[in-house]
Amino acid sequence: MKRKVIVADDAPIGAGAYSPAVRAGDFVFLSGVGALHPKTHEILGETIEEQTRHTMVNIEAILRASGATLDNVIKMDVYLHEPDDYEGFNAT
């Protein structure tokens, strides 16, 4: 199966040795995405709600670069550092 690395100009590239996303056939797999500025990699937002919104903007940018949208997402895992942030995350 042919694989293609996906990079979005308007989304950050991770600091590790991995791609923001990879297309394999009809599937697109995103790596860890956070509330980072696309160019400076600074954390955006003071609250979990603000950081969640910025993270979703980055996810949408990567999906857009791959030819997909949030409507095409089948599964998404979320890892929050603070358990108390779940309520604010879910409200966003």
C-alpha positions as CSV (number, residue, x, y, z in Angstrom):
1,M,0.0,0.0,0.0
2,K,1.4,3.4,-1.0
3,R,1.9,5.9,1.8
4,K,2.1,9.7,1.6
5,V,3.3,12.1,4.3
6,I,0.8,15.0,4.9
7,V,2.1,18.3,6.1
8,A,-0.1,21.4,6.4
9,D,1.5,24.9,6.1
10,D,-1.0,26.2,8.6
11,A,-0.5,23.6,11.3
12,P,2.6,22.8,13.4
13,I,5.0,20.0,12.7
14,G,5.8,17.9,15.7
15,A,9.2,18.1,17.4
16,G,9.8,14.3,17.2
17,A,10.8,12.1,14.3
18,Y,7.3,11.6,13.0
19,S,5.0,13.1,10.4
20,P,1.9,15.2,11.3
21,A,-0.2,12.8,9.2
22,V,0.2,9.9,6.8
23,R,-2.3,8.9,4.1
24,A,-2.4,5.1,3.5
25,G,-4.8,4.3,0.7
26,D,-8.2,5.9,1.7
27,F,-7.1,6.3,5.3
28,V,-5.4,9.3,7.0
29,F,-3.7,8.8,10.3
30,L,-2.8,11.9,12.4
31,S,-0.1,11.9,15.0
32,G,-0.3,13.8,18.3
33,V,-1.8,17.3,17.8
34,G,-1.8,20.0,20.4
35,A,-2.6,23.7,20.8
36,L,0.7,24.9,19.2
37,H,1.2,27.9,17.0
38,P,2.0,26.7,13.5
39,K,5.3,28.6,13.2
40,T,6.6,29.4,16.7
41,H,5.3,26.2,18.4
42,E,4.3,28.2,21.4
43,I,1.3,26.8,23.4
44,L,-1.8,28.8,22.5
45,G,-4.5,29.5,25.1
46,E,-4.6,29.8,28.8
47,T,-7.6,27.6,29.6
48,I,-8.5,24.0,28.5
49,E,-11.3,25.4,26.4
50,E,-9.0,27.8,24.5
51,Q,-6.4,25.1,24.0
52,T,-9.0,22.6,22.8
53,R,-10.2,25.1,20.2
54,H,-6.6,25.7,19.0
55,T,-6.0,22.0,18.8
56,M,-9.1,21.5,16.7
57,V,-8.0,24.3,14.4
58,N,-4.7,22.4,13.9
59,I,-6.5,19.1,13.4
60,E,-8.8,20.7,10.8
61,A,-5.7,22.2,9.0
62,I,-4.0,18.8,8.7
63,L,-7.2,17.1,7.6
64,R,-7.7,19.8,5.0
65,A,-4.2,19.2,3.6
66,S,-5.0,15.6,3.3
67,G,-8.3,16.2,1.5
68,A,-10.5,15.3,4.5
69,T,-12.7,17.1,7.1
70,L,-13.9,16.4,10.6
71,D,-16.9,14.7,9.0
72,N,-14.5,12.0,7.8
73,V,-13.1,11.2,11.2
74,I,-14.0,7.8,12.6
75,K,-12.0,7.7,15.8
76,M,-10.1,10.2,17.9
77,D,-8.2,9.6,21.1
78,V,-7.7,12.4,23.6
79,Y,-5.1,12.5,26.4
80,L,-5.4,15.3,28.9
81,H,-2.7,16.0,31.5
82,E,-5.1,17.0,34.2
83,P,-8.2,14.9,34.9
84,D,-10.0,18.0,36.1
85,D,-9.9,19.4,32.6
86,Y,-12.3,16.8,31.1
87,E,-15.4,18.9,31.9
88,G,-14.0,22.0,30.1
89,F,-12.7,19.9,27.2
90,N,-16.1,18.2,26.7
91,A,-17.9,21.6,26.9
92,T,-15.8,22.8,24.0
